């Protein structure tokens, strides 16, 4: 499904629909799990969980910067107060 990344409403709908049908929520993420990031009520950004020595990090794209890797503990300071983790259902 192609989604215009500038259409926030379409992105939010896609997050909701995909997570409900194909992804299993997990409480303890492992390498490669998807991380949905929220700064408000709805998920609006996603990344990939990367296990490391400081409790994990999230690789994600920031407009104007490209791919960045942020330690999990720093995500709230970057405006992402809530994170949820999902694993692809086999």
Secondary structure, DSSP 8 states (H G I E B T S, - for coil): ----TT-HHHHHHHHHHHHHHHEEEESS--TT-EEEEESSSSEEEEEEEE--TTS-EEEEEETTTEEEEEEGGGTGGGT--EEEEEEE--
